[in-house]
Amino acid sequence: MKRREYKFLIHKEKLPAFRKVIAPYLELDKFSAQKSDHRYTVRSIYYDTHNLGFYREKIEGIKIRKKIRVRGYDQQNDHEYLFLEIKRKENDRIFKNRSRVKFKDRDSLQDISDRANSKKDTSNKEDAARFFYNVARFNLHPTVLVTYDREAYFCRFRSGLRVTIDQELRSKAMPAFSDLFEDDALNYVMPNHAILEVKFYRGLPSWLQKVITQFDLSRQAISKYTTCIDYARNHQQMIR
């Protein structure tokens, strides 16, 4: 069974009331729970073709599409992992291939390729191979760094239901690979709103449907990647 994903835009002023309403049903995941503010930072460098082919697929509403990205979390740490990801979407269903490598010795994508392919874990190697095959086949380049702070929950009563609140969306156009943990040169893209994501395998529970109605939330086709590309293009940070 493949996971489904719904997205909503919620004004940050509504978040305290929203948290209070969901508290009986959801609890923080282990990564948010260990943070004093219950948020950890997600950092992704997205890759695209020279003419922004993946971006255009989203804008044009292509039903089957994918994103290629390198993802890291929180602050730079040589002992933590980076993740090579291919996220595919078919309508509202999500498929993901993910390979992990240590952050150390990561000066270039080639370093990561060598590290990933030296792993004994067969599935890790296969997912890394898929990532680099796509980079080579489509001649992909780092296009935008997307960073945000995530507050993540899982359901107390229903396995597989995950709710995340992503705030402080910020970005940098045309990043170098070494910019993954950059903070100083980022532009705030969506300062007044948070992106609410609901991931699940079966239908939404009735209590969550009531919460969505209570806060007058409308399901939207929100993409952090395309939002950050639009910001960069509108502010003349990209010549494409």
JOZI-V377294 format. One record per residue. N is the residue number from 1. PSI is psi in radians with two decimals (* if undefined). OMEGA is omega in whole degrees, -180 to 180 (* if undefined). BURIAL is I if it has 24 or more other C-alpha atoms within 12 Angstrom, else O. Layout:
BEGIN
N	PSI	OMEGA	BURIAL
N	PSI	OMEGA	BURIAL
END
This chain:
BEGIN
1	2.23	-177	O
2	2.59	-177	O
3	2.53	176	I
4	2.75	-175	I
5	2.17	175	I
6	2.51	-180	I
7	2.53	180	I
8	2.65	175	I
9	2.24	-180	I
10	2.35	179	I
11	2.46	-175	I
12	-0.45	179	O
13	-0.39	-179	O
14	-0.17	-173	O
15	-0.72	178	I
16	-0.75	179	O
17	-0.65	179	O
18	-0.78	179	I
19	-0.69	-179	I
20	-0.67	-178	O
21	-0.65	-177	O
22	-0.21	-175	I
23	-0.68	-180	O
24	-0.32	-173	O
25	-0.47	-174	I
26	2.68	172	I
27	2.70	-177	I
28	2.50	173	I
29	3.01	-172	O
30	-0.48	-178	O
31	-0.72	177	I
32	-0.63	-176	I
33	-0.52	-177	O
34	-0.01	178	O
35	2.47	-178	O
36	-0.59	178	O
37	0.12	177	O
38	0.38	180	I
39	2.41	172	I
40	2.76	-174	I
41	2.28	177	I
42	2.26	-177	I
43	2.21	-177	I
44	2.32	168	I
45	2.07	-180	I
46	2.45	178	I
47	2.51	179	I
48	2.98	178	I
49	3.01	-179	I
50	-0.62	-180	O
51	0.40	176	O
52	0.87	-177	I
53	-0.76	-180	I
54	-0.70	177	I
55	-0.80	-177	I
56	-0.57	177	O
57	-0.70	178	O
58	-0.84	-178	I
59	-0.65	-178	O
60	-0.03	175	O
61	0.47	177	O
62	2.27	-172	O
63	-0.58	180	O
64	2.00	-176	O
65	3.02	-178	I
66	2.86	175	I
67	2.48	179	I
68	2.20	-176	I
69	2.75	169	I
70	2.24	-174	I
71	2.44	174	I
72	2.98	-176	I
73	2.56	175	I
74	-2.24	-175	I
75	2.87	-180	O
76	2.27	-179	I
77	2.05	-176	O
78	-0.36	-177	O
79	-0.08	178	O
80	3.06	-176	O
81	2.63	163	I
82	2.72	-178	I
83	2.29	175	I
84	2.08	-171	I
85	2.47	167	I
86	2.00	180	I
87	2.03	180	I
88	2.52	-179	I
89	2.28	174	I
90	1.81	-171	O
91	-2.04	179	O
92	0.27	179	I
93	2.42	-172	I
94	2.37	174	I
95	2.43	-177	O
96	2.35	168	I
97	2.31	-174	I
98	2.23	177	I
99	2.44	-178	I
100	2.55	177	I
101	2.67	178	I
102	2.54	-178	I
103	-0.53	-178	I
104	2.64	-180	O
105	0.78	-174	O
106	0.48	-172	I
107	-0.40	179	O
108	2.94	177	O
109	-0.52	178	I
110	-0.67	176	O
111	-0.75	-180	O
112	-0.70	179	I
113	-0.80	180	I
114	-0.74	-179	O
115	-0.79	-178	I
116	-0.72	-176	I
117	-0.12	177	I
118	-0.09	-179	O
119	2.54	177	O
120	-0.37	-180	O
121	1.95	-175	O
122	-0.78	-179	O
123	-0.63	178	O
124	-0.76	179	I
125	-0.70	-179	I
126	-0.72	179	I
127	-0.63	176	I
128	-0.71	179	I
129	-0.70	177	I
130	-0.74	180	I
131	-0.91	-176	I
132	-0.49	174	I
133	-0.77	179	O
134	-0.71	178	I
135	-0.77	-179	I
136	-0.77	-175	O
137	-0.75	-176	O
138	0.09	-179	O
139	0.98	-174	O
140	2.63	180	I
141	2.67	174	I
142	2.21	-174	I
143	-0.76	180	I
144	2.48	172	I
145	2.16	-180	I
146	2.14	-177	I
147	2.45	177	I
148	2.90	180	I
149	2.20	-173	I
150	2.35	173	I
151	1.99	-169	I
152	2.44	-179	I
153	2.71	168	I
154	2.78	-174	I
155	2.42	179	I
156	-0.44	-169	O
157	-0.19	-172	O
158	1.92	-179	O
159	2.53	177	O
160	-0.22	178	I
161	2.16	-178	I
162	2.35	179	I
163	2.27	178	I
164	2.55	176	I
165	1.99	-177	I
166	2.11	-177	I
167	2.95	175	I
168	0.85	178	I
169	2.21	-178	I
170	2.80	-172	I
171	2.93	174	I
172	2.22	-179	I
173	2.60	175	I
174	0.97	-177	I
175	2.75	166	I
176	2.80	179	O
177	-0.59	-178	I
178	-0.09	-179	I
179	0.04	-173	I
180	-0.68	-179	I
181	0.40	177	I
182	2.41	176	I
183	-0.56	-170	I
184	-0.55	-173	O
185	0.43	-177	O
186	2.55	177	I
187	2.33	177	I
188	2.11	-171	I
189	-0.62	-175	I
190	1.28	-170	I
191	-0.40	-172	O
192	-0.13	-176	O
193	2.75	173	O
194	2.72	178	I
195	2.10	179	I
196	2.16	179	I
197	2.33	178	I
198	2.09	-179	I
199	2.32	-174	I
200	2.88	-180	I
201	-0.48	177	O
202	-2.90	-179	O
203	2.85	178	O
204	2.41	177	O
205	2.71	-176	O
206	-0.62	-180	O
207	-0.63	180	O
208	-0.63	175	I
209	-0.69	178	O
210	-0.68	178	O
211	-0.75	179	O
212	-0.73	178	I
213	-0.73	-179	O
214	-0.68	-178	O
215	0.18	175	I
216	0.83	-179	O
217	2.38	178	I
218	2.31	178	O
219	2.33	-177	O
220	2.68	177	O
221	1.26	-176	I
222	2.29	175	I
223	2.09	178	I
224	-0.66	-179	I
225	-0.93	-178	I
226	-0.58	177	I
227	-0.74	-180	I
228	-0.60	175	I
229	-0.78	179	I
230	-0.74	179	I
231	-0.82	-178	I
232	-0.74	-179	I
233	-0.69	179	O
234	-0.44	180	O
235	0.30	174	O
236	0.67	176	O
237	-0.10	179	O
238	2.44	178	O
239	1.35	180	O
240	*	*	O
END
